[in-house]
Amino acid sequence: QGCALAWMPFGFAHMTGTTRMSASNDGTGVADYQGRVWDYDNLFLATNGLIPTRMSVNPTLTGVSLAIHMADHIRH
């Protein structure tokens, strides 16, 4: 009740969007939805930086889910 949303300054917040995922290699992201870096066959990212937009919640669970998704893709 009565809790207002407030964006925290950098350094305190969890950084997202620094290495964004994108649907195509169009310059809006650095990796596809499997975490593979565009223009590289064997370079993958599994980081909160892949989350393309900022969030108003702690991104830990989302980051862990992304890492598991990327690991499953690499394993197969």
C-alpha positions in Angstrom: 0.0 0.0 0.0 1.3 3.4 -0.9 4.6 2.2 -2.2 5.7 4.4 -5.1 8.0 3.2 -7.9 11.4 4.9 -7.8 14.4 4.2 -10.2 17.6 3.8 -8.3 20.8 5.6 -9.5 23.4 3.5 -11.4 25.8 1.8 -9.0 22.9 0.7 -6.8 20.6 -0.9 -9.3 21.2 -4.1 -11.2 22.4 -3.2 -14.7 20.4 -4.6 -17.6 20.4 -3.9 -21.3 24.2 -3.4 -21.6 24.5 -6.4 -24.0 21.0 -6.7 -25.3 19.3 -9.6 -27.1 17.7 -8.8 -30.4 15.6 -10.8 -32.9 18.0 -9.9 -35.8 21.5 -8.6 -36.4 20.2 -5.1 -37.0 22.4 -3.1 -34.5 19.8 -3.1 -31.7 21.4 -6.0 -29.8 24.6 -7.9 -29.6 23.2 -11.4 -29.2 20.3 -13.6 -30.4 17.8 -15.2 -28.1 20.1 -18.2 -27.5 22.8 -15.8 -26.2 25.0 -16.3 -29.3 26.9 -13.1 -30.1 26.0 -11.9 -33.6 28.7 -12.7 -36.2 30.5 -15.2 -34.0 29.7 -19.0 -34.1 31.1 -20.0 -30.7 30.7 -16.9 -28.4 27.7 -16.9 -26.0 26.6 -14.6 -23.2 24.6 -15.4 -20.1 24.3 -12.2 -18.2 21.6 -9.8 -16.9 22.9 -7.5 -19.5 21.0 -9.5 -22.1 17.7 -8.3 -20.7 16.7 -5.7 -23.3 14.9 -3.2 -21.0 15.2 -2.1 -17.4 13.0 -3.7 -14.8 11.4 -2.6 -11.6 12.2 -5.9 -9.9 15.4 -7.7 -9.0 16.5 -9.4 -12.2 18.3 -12.4 -10.5 15.6 -15.0 -11.3 15.4 -13.7 -14.9 19.2 -13.8 -15.2 19.4 -17.4 -13.8 16.6 -18.5 -16.2 18.5 -16.9 -19.2 21.7 -18.7 -18.1 19.9 -22.1 -17.9 18.3 -21.5 -21.3 21.7 -20.6 -22.9 23.4 -23.6 -21.3 20.6 -26.0 -22.5 21.0 -24.6 -26.1 24.8 -25.0 -26.0 24.6 -28.5 -24.6 22.3 -29.6 -27.4 
